[in-house]
Amino acid sequence: MTVNLIPSTHATVELFPTVVSNAIAKLSIEEEKHIDIDIDNIEENTYSRINLPITYNIGDTQTNLASLISNYLRTLNSYYLRNLGYPTNQVFNYEALVPLLNFHLNNAGDPFLGSSFSLNSTAFEVCVLDWFANLWEIENNEYWRYVTTGGTEGNLHGILVRTLVLGEIDCVDLKALLVAHNDKPAIINLNIGTTMKGGVNDLDLVIQTLQERGFTSDRFYIHCDGALFGIMLPFIERAPRISFKKGIGSVAISGHKILGCPIPCGIVIIKALSRDVEYIASRDVTITGSRCGHAPIFLWYGIKRKGIMGLKNEVQKCIMNARYLHHRLRDAEIGAILNEFSNIVVFEKPLDENFTRRWNLACTGNIAHVVVMQHVTIEMLDSFVREFLRWTLSTSMRCKRR
Ligand SMILES: Cc1ncc(COP(=O)(O)O)c(C=O)c1O
């Protein structure tokens, strides 16, 4: 496939050199079957690792490099069609942004102040941040924020406090802890969607618990870790709302999860607490120095293209498909759980490691999960369940024979 993104007569041709791509495009599961990629032997078949080491004193040829990249694309195609365990959205088309990859864009420093490095995309970044500020209900002059390298960097702006059990806070225990530590302020890192089980903490209940124990808004700080669910809940009916109007201090999400940014990135928005914080915010408010200038443009493009309605449809489809998988597993008598506002289906870890690897399942202890993202179709889920049953049967037969 050849993509000429900029007509050669265009006045900006020197600014945006033509990018030619002869890469295999992303395949559908049907197309993948058609070109017959053998997923079971992917290591030997498509990944010419042998040619990857950089050992030459002289540069390699374009032809060799193109063939290595083509091989790598075949590998990626096979994996992304069975990527069930991790919450990355693989459905996107950013071809229109390819010309921007000819530039190093760097957003070092505060996006609202800009910097003397003029090849930056802070104008796009500010638009993305304003969109999130509006979503989470905070006025423009009340916060500082920036596009991060991912959910984790956003979480570093909060402080972790011990919570109970696996994810969701047990508010009865929280109450007891608050009574025991009544003399100190409470700093809470609240999971809005736990990683493994997709348990959504009830923000309203946590705030109510704090208030009942006499913790007024100046005596608590809540950071919301909404890596995946922070951008899903606003589009699900009756789901708990994240809003700065409720008195939270900060929110972080990942940009490569629901929003489908090809580069790992995220958003953090932090309510300005005092003059001192404002003072720091007016200088370098970020953790990293150099920051990816392409990420805010990918985020901006993705959100602008889909709009609220597009995002809502995608989130609802993920939730419906997760419910479908949940039912299919239960019908097949495989114990599975699915939290109410969640797209994460949890079940007992399959015994065969080849199976978990083949479907890219994330496992912890004796449980595994499927995160139903936008690229996960009913067809994929059907073939997953079929194989799950087949492999479970053959593993148990092997165990019996021993
Ligand atoms: C609750 C939660 N927080 C943080 C992260 C990490 O996010 P990132 O990969 O963007 O650093 C994840 C990743 O799945 C997550 O589920």
The ligand as an SDF file (V2000), in Angstrom:
LIG
                    3D

 16 16  0  0  0  0  0  0  0  0999 V2000
   -5.9060    0.9560   38.0090 C   0  0  0  0  0  0  0  0  0  0  0  0
   -4.6850    1.1540   37.1560 C   0  0  0  0  0  0  0  0  0  0  0  0
   -3.8150    2.1490   37.4520 N   0  0  0  0  0  0  0  0  0  0  0  0
   -2.7020    2.3530   36.7180 C   0  0  0  0  0  0  0  0  0  0  0  0
   -2.4100    1.5800   35.6090 C   0  0  0  0  0  0  0  0  0  0  0  0
   -1.1730    1.8420   34.8250 C   0  0  0  0  0  0  0  0  0  0  0  0
   -1.4450    2.6690   33.7400 O   0  0  0  0  0  0  0  0  0  0  0  0
   -0.3110    2.9690   32.6270 P   0  0  0  0  0  0  0  0  0  0  0  0
   -0.1000    1.7040   31.8710 O   0  0  0  0  0  0  0  0  0  0  0  0
   -0.9520    4.0230   31.7790 O   0  0  0  0  0  0  0  0  0  0  0  0
    0.8920    3.4640   33.3280 O   0  0  0  0  0  0  0  0  0  0  0  0
   -3.2800    0.5430   35.2540 C   0  0  0  0  0  0  0  0  0  0  0  0
   -2.9880   -0.3000   34.0830 C   0  0  0  0  0  0  0  0  0  0  0  0
   -3.6870   -1.1900   33.6960 O   0  0  0  0  0  0  0  0  0  0  0  0
   -4.4530    0.3280   36.0330 C   0  0  0  0  0  0  0  0  0  0  0  0
   -5.3240   -0.6550   35.7470 O   0  0  0  0  0  0  0  0  0  0  0  0
  1  2  1  0
  2  3  1  0
  2 15  2  0
  3  4  2  0
  4  5  1  0
  5  6  1  0
  5 12  2  0
  6  7  1  0
  7  8  1  0
  8  9  2  0
  8 10  1  0
  8 11  1  0
 12 13  1  0
 12 15  1  0
 13 14  2  0
 15 16  1  0
M  END
$$$$
